[in-house]
């Protein structure tokens, strides 16, 4: 089955945004404004940094898996996306702004599981798509 356009766009967006995000984190980690923001996070900086880089790696893995029609790729996105929302609710100083991200995440999950997209993941990927 041909890959739905939504899956292609989402997967490449996840990959590109993760690469750019990682580069931005590396470039701004010594920035005084960034250091001030980080000081207000209630977790040790190591945990926050680990979570941020892990999210980028998982985005790349999930995006690549979705391009290959691997069902586990979309589940990976859903699981760590949910965990990311919970984590951000715990650390974000501006929790009302998270509402936009939650709404976007719910919309993406809806499109990942609608019938045509679901059929693509169930029939195109072979092994690992149970």
Beta strands, then each sheet from edge to edge (+ up, - down):
end
